[in-house]
Each structure stands twice: as C-alpha cells, then as structure tokens.
Amino acid sequence: MRPGVGIRPGNVPAYYGGGKLKKLERRVKVAEVVLRCVVCGLGVLAAALVGSDTQVREFFSLEKKAKFTDMKALVFLLVANAMAAFYSLVQGVRCVVSMIRGNTLCNKALAWVIFSCDQVMAYIALAAVAAAAQSAVIGEFGQPELQWMKICNLYGKYCTQIGEGIASAFLVSLGMVLLSGLSAFNLFRLYGKNKANSNGRW
C-alpha cells in the first residue's frame, strides 16, 4: 500500500497522486470549515435581527406593535436561518475532527448524506430569502392594484432591521450554495478517474 492511500471497512480509497492532490484536499477542507463557520455566524445574525425586530407606533391613541410574526415569510426566514446555523455548526465540528484525525477517505454513504443535506439546506435558504424579499418589496412599495398600502413609511426602523436580516440571510443562502458545490466535489471524486487509476496500481 502506498503512502497517502488508506482503506477502512466501508470506505472508498482515494489516490492522491503524490502531494499535489493531497494539498488540494486539505485546502478544500479548510475552505469548507471557513464557509460553514461563516454560514453559522451569519445564520445566527439573520435570525437574531429578524426575531428581535419590533417597533411600536401610536395611531389615534391606539398602539400598534410591528413584529416578525406579522409576516409568515419572516417566520420562515427565521426558522430557515436557525436551521442553517445549527446544521453548519454540526458539519463544521465534523470537518474539524476529520482534519485533526487526518482522514483522507470518505465513506460513500456519509458523502451522499452530506451532499443531500447540503442541497436541501441550500434550497430552503434560497426559498426563505425569496419569500422574505417579496414580502419586503410589498412592505416598501405596497400593491396599489390590490389596495395593499406600504408600511415602511410608518415603521421605518422595523423595515431597516428586517432589511439587514434579509441581507444576512442572502449571504447564508450563497454560502450554502457554495457548500453544496464542495460537498458535490467531495462525493463525486470518489467515482472519478483517480479511483480507477489507483486500482490499476495496486
């Protein structure tokens, strides 16, 4: 067995052809850890901005409090970003443990699970941002055809903070898309030419 190649039960050997691909593998892992940490932080920030946003206005001696639960799209946004933050935290810990142990192999079943979960989280994050952005546009400009009045001229602070939360959530969705690409690379390299070449050398 050559250096840089290892086998465990249920795992697929990946031949790294010397040091170059091994360095690439390490860089990919570092990039994944950084991205997952960034997504986790931005997810927490987005959820906190949306969840803590309130503003009270008085209309004819009546107080009206605006909060995120008034819009279902914002509830969806908060939940989606909380899920993305927790998921990224778990996966980030897994990546760090893998780097510390120096693993160069990946179980196919685990690779498929990570790839599928990353895809699902990316779709959820994008859907939440799209729904919240549409609600934000209606809140900012209204919908005259349906006689829906704009509210951001009345709740300026509320809308500003929601906008910041949506911007953070948008970055979360972009991060999840990039992570989906990395997990696809980690999965499909197990089926690539390197595996075939290595089989011929053993």
N, C-alpha and C positions, 0 to 999 in steps of 0.2 A: 504494500500500500504506500502510495507516495505522500510526501508532505503536503498539507493543505487539503487532503481528502480524508473524510471520516465517515463511518457508517454506524448508525444505531438502528435497532429494530423499528420498522415502520417509517424510517426516514429515507429520503432520496439523496444519493450522493451528488454533490455539485462540484465539478472540477474547475479550479480557478486558474489553471494555466500559468502558474508562477505567481509573481507578486502583484501584477497589474490589476487583474480582476479581483484579487483579494482586497486591494486598496479601494477599488470601486465599490465593493460590497460594504466595506467599512464606512465609506462616505455616504452611501445610501442609507445605512443605519443611522448615522449621525443626523443626516437631513430629516429622516423620519422622526427621530426623537425631538429635534428642534421644532418641526412642524406640529407635532402632537402637543408639545408644551405651549406653543403659540395659540393653537386652537383651543386648548383648555383654558388658558387665560382670557382670551377674547370671548369665549362662550360664557364664562362666569361674569365678565364685564357686561356683555349684552343682556344677560338675564337680570343682573342687578340694576342696570339702567332702566329696563322696561318694568321690572317688578316694583321698584321703589318710586316710580314716577307718579306723582299726584299734583293736582292744583285745584284750589277752591276759588270759585267766583261767586259773587253775590248778584242776583238778579231780582230786583223789586223786593228786597229784604229777604229773599229766599237764597239759601246757599246750595250751590251745585258743585259736587266734587267729581273731577275727572280722574279716572284711574284706568289701568291697563285692562281690567276685566270688562270694561265697557265695550271693548272690541275683541271678538273671538280670535281674530287674526293675531292680535298681540299676545293672547294667551298661548296660542300655538307657537308663536315665536319664542316666548319664554321657555316653554317646555322643550322645544327642539334644541335650543342652545344649552339648556341644562343637561339634556341627554348627551349632546355633543361634547360638552366639557367633561362629564363623568366618563364617557367612553374613551375620550382621548387620554384622560389620566390613567385609566387602566391599561390601555395599549402602550402608553409611554413607559409605565413601570415595566411592562413585559419587554419592551425594547432595551431598556437599560439593563435588566437582568440578563438578557441574551448577550449584550455586548460585554458585560462583566465576565460571563462564563466563556466567552469566545466562541460561541456556536457559529458554524459556517453552514450548517444544514438546516433544512426546514421540513417538517412533516407536511405531506401533501394535504392531508385533511385539515390541519391547522391553517395552512396557507389559504385554502378555499374558504374557511370560516372567516378569516381576517378580511380577505378580499370582498366577500359578500357583505359583511357588516360595514365595511368602509363605503361600499356602494350604497347601501341602504341609508346610512347616515348622511352621505352627500346629497341624496335625493330629498331626504327630509329637511335638511338645512336649506337647500335651494327653494323647496316648496314653501317653507316658512317665511323666507325673505321675500319671495314673490307675493305672497298673500299680504304680508305686512306692508310692503311697498305700495300695493294697490290701495289698501286702506289709508295709507299716509297721503297718497295723492288726492283721494276723495276728501280727507280732512283738510288738506291745504287749499284745494280749489273748489270743493263741492261738486255737485252734479245738478246743474240747473234744470236739465231735462226731466229729472225725477224730483225736483224741488228739494234736493238734499243740500242744506246750507253748509258752508265751510265753517270749521270750528277753530282753526288755528289762529284766526284773528282774535278769538276770545280767550283761548288757552295757549298763549304763546310759549310760556315756559314748558308746559306739558309737551307740546309738539316738538320743541327743540330737543328735549331729552329723549323722546321717542325716536327722533331722527338719529341721534347719536347711537342709540341702541340698535337701530336697523343697520347703520353703517358698520358697527362692530359685528353684527350677525352676518352681514355680507362678506366680511373678511373671513369669518368662520366657514361659510359655505365654500369660498375659494380654497381655503386650506384643506377642507375635506375632499374637494375635487383633486387637489394635488396628491393627497394621501391615497386616494383611490388609484391614481396612476402609479404610485410607488408600490402599493400592495399588488397591483397587476404585474409589475415588473418582478417582484419577489415570487409571485406564483408561477408565471409563465416561463421564467428562466429555468425552472425545474423540468420543463418539457423541451428546452431548446437544444441547440447543436452541441453545446458544451457537454451535456449528458451523453450524447451519442459518441462524441469523440473520446470521452473518458472511458466509456465501456470498451472501446476498441484498444485501449492501452493497458487494461488490467489483465 
